[in-house]
Amino acid sequence: CRVPKGELAFVTLANQAYGEMAVNWALLLLPMLERLGHGDRAVIAGMDQSGVDLFLKHRLPTVTTASFGGIAWNSDHKGSMDGFRWKNGAFRAYGVTKAEVVLWLLRAGRDVSISDVDVAWIAPPYALLRSVPDADVLSGTDCLNVPYDADRSPRKSNVRNCGHQSGSTWSAWFNTGVMFFRARPAAVDMMAEWRDTMAEIKGEAQVDDQLSFNQLVGTVGASGRHAPKFRRFYPLKPASEDGRVVYDGNGSRRIHAIPVSQVCSAHVFHVQQSAEPRGCLVLHLTFVEGWPKNPAKYWRLREAGMLPVRPEPFDQRYLSFTPPQPGPTPPERHEPAPARAGNGWTVVAALQCSPRLK
């Protein structure tokens, strides 16, 4: 990975549990960058030795996180499909490591694109970055209303998770799965504060990297030193002439909420756009139904024609599959039944018997 100073470095983090997804991330991103002469500007930060071995086997640019703070090297919770994803303390420690990697690049004078392994790159983001030169930080969001989000004119009213225009008085929400940081003091300051915020939380508190980032910015309330930021963040204050960049709750750092038509969730991409890329720069596999999450995300990638790690013919018109087979016909009434009038099943019992969820 050779990124000139002042240029953009692309990075993701993964352990062996998500290794195949990380390989897929690279197989989509690297050819796109190579066409621009930037094929050496992306890297996977491997979080365990088995993950590093996998990435090197595929001849992918790789660094290790062994010397970074945060989650301990080789903390992959072997035997669990999702690795440490559902261990609150470990996942937050992963967030600390992610912040350390970004800080390392920023302090070396490189702009940074950090994206999760469940991101499929479609088009380069350079035009997006040029369109908001005032922004220190750019982030995706969880907004699902594409037309509303496209209008960033000043106004108070908004819809849930879409309140990113100047003047908005509630419901801004940033998704940390796709972010950009410019090598500026303000971005370094924000990233260092984000890292420290996550590192200070102990035990299994249900605070992950995304919630802590939103508390830091001020989109949601928080206790302690971040509490005043919520009051200062709303209503959103413009930090650029067109209002597309706003100040965070600190009042000195400028952030751009990337339109959902560019950083597209699976809901926008698959449900609203029928798996057509349109203006999407990336597909970020949020709002994906099914359990466990890994297989469900593989299905969505295959449907979008974005699964080079498992190539197979698919014309995006027809999908063949073997449906789950039902078991024996369940009884008319679930026993022991709750003491109430009428027959039927509790929701919990019915879900347990659903072949779709097995």
KAUR-V719450 format. One line per field, one symbol per residue. psi: psi as a letter, one per 40 degrees, with the letter a starting at -180 (. if undefined). A space follows every 10 residues. Layout:
psi->???
This chain:
psi->hhhiheihhh iiiiaddfdd dddddddddd dddddeefef fiihhheidd dddddddefi hhiiedeiab iihegegieh debedehddd dddddddddd ddddddeeeh ihhhiiefhh hdiieddddd egdehdhiii ieiegddddd hfihidiiih eegeiiehei fihihedhih higidddddd ddddddddde hiafhghadd dddddddedi iiiaeedddd dddiihhhei deeehiiaed eehhihhhie edghiddddd ddeffhdbeh dihhgifhii hidddddddd dddeffgedg hihheedihi ihihhiaihi idhhihiigi iiaaiidddd ddehdde.
